[in-house]
Amino acid sequence: MTTTMTTATSNQERTTDIRSIPPSSSSARLLDRNTILWWATLSLISLVNICVWVYSYRALIPSGSVTSNDDDRPHHVYQRYHLFLSGIYVFVCAYRSFLPRIDLERYCLWDTPLSSIFLGRLSATIAEVCFACQIALFLRRLGTVHEHPYSVLLSLLLVPAISIAQIFCWCGVVTLNHGYHAMEESIWAICALFVGLELGSLVIFHPDKSSLFVLGTCGSLGCFAFVYFMVTVDVPMYVRRWREGRGGGGKAMAEGMDGSSGKTTRPVLLRRMTTLEGGMDAIQRRVVTKSWHIWKEETMWLTGYFSSAVWVSLFLIHLPVPA
């Protein structure tokens, strides 16, 4: 069921279908073309990721290799766990790339029941917990092999922390409050910081082992780059939207149009919902738009999420813990 943006006016709800707003000029249509080009690039990356996972499956679990003894196999059971968890993450990210959406504003690119905000958020929750399990599995094996008790402890705390982050995300989706998303992303940033510090400790404690040195250096730099992005771009973006939602933004912006420029903008969601209302709204409502002004701010984190994060997941399948 495709419906429209909703704001509160006393006891009534006003709706505006963004698709009913005609493009102001040929430049607007050209900008919409940017959205389709971005989507096509994202979809192509996802197809490549699926192919890489299928290759990994065939490489690690060749036909006829199953025996009663895991130690006799050419691959370790540890890698099979990664293969299973990565498979969920890869295919869910592909699904979300083919049918992208913006949860709180209920925006989606294609008008199909599979673009449901509820379905997208549910699948994302499962996938992100699986990704956290991969990181935790790697840290636990790393700590066990090299007797790093903090690595083992971090592996035990990581999945519960990310599960709490998912709860905050769901609170944001059903209440339309961006503050919960800011808290979710902050938890991800804190977790990445501790993982980066733990990987960086490999460089300090094992300077004589080149494989651990390379792993620790590259891993910590990647984690710190992620933390930097979250702290400077992602979290401030959600904090800004939370403030806009609290302070309002005028009827014109709430209806999806910036009166000064005539450009379609992100609406300020003025209405707060109960958990039940928000849940039903996430199941039923979606706003179809291909406007580049809507999607532009999302493209940076969505592209990084559906590419580099998936590549880390695939990399962990084949990454043996250095001895």
LINVENMO-V749221 format. One record per backbone hydrogen bond with DSSP energy under -0.5 kcal/mol. CO is the residue of the C=O (numbers start at 0). NH is the residue of the N-H. If there is no record, write none. Layout:
co=(CO;CO)
nh=(NH;NH)
//
This chain:
co=(0;4;6;6;8;11;13;15;15;16;17;19;24;24;25;26;27;28;29;30;30;31;32;33;34;35;36;37;38;39;40;41;42;43;44;45;46;47;48;49;50;51;52;53;54;55;56;61;67;68;69;75;75;76;77;78;79;80;81;82;83;84;85;86;87;88;89;90;91;92;93;94;96;99;100;101;101;102;105;106;107;109;111;112;115;116;117;118;119;120;121;122;123;124;125;126;127;128;129;130;131;132;133;134;135;136;137;138;139;140;141;142;142;146;147;147;148;149;150;151;152;153;154;156;157;158;159;160;161;162;163;164;165;166;167;168;169;170;171;171;174;175;176;176;177;178;179;180;181;182;183;184;185;186;187;188;189;190;191;192;193;194;195;196;197;198;198;199;199;200;201;205;207;208;209;210;211;212;213;214;215;216;217;218;219;220;221;222;223;224;225;226;227;228;228;229;232;233;234;235;236;237;238;239;240;241;242;243;249;250;251;252;255;256;257;257;262;266;267;273;274;275;276;277;278;279;280;281;281;285;285;286;290;290;291;294;294;295;295;297;298;299;300;301;302;303;303;304;306;307;308;309;310;311;312;313;313;314;314;317;319)
nh=(2;15;8;13;11;8;6;4;17;19;20;21;27;28;29;30;31;32;33;33;34;35;36;37;38;39;40;41;42;43;44;45;46;47;48;49;50;51;52;53;54;55;56;57;58;59;60;64;69;71;72;78;79;80;81;82;83;84;85;86;87;88;89;90;91;92;93;94;95;96;97;98;99;108;102;105;106;105;286;101;288;111;114;115;119;120;121;122;123;124;125;126;127;128;129;130;131;132;133;134;135;136;137;138;139;140;141;142;143;144;145;146;147;148;150;151;152;153;154;155;156;157;158;160;161;162;163;164;165;166;167;168;169;170;171;172;173;174;175;176;272;177;179;180;181;182;183;184;185;186;187;188;189;190;191;192;193;194;195;196;197;198;199;200;201;201;202;202;203;204;205;208;209;212;213;214;215;216;217;218;219;220;221;222;223;224;225;226;227;228;229;230;231;232;233;234;236;237;238;239;240;241;242;243;244;245;246;247;253;254;256;255;264;258;260;261;257;268;269;277;278;279;280;281;282;283;284;116;117;2;287;107;293;294;295;297;298;298;299;301;302;303;304;305;306;307;308;309;310;311;312;313;314;315;316;316;317;317;318;319;321)
//
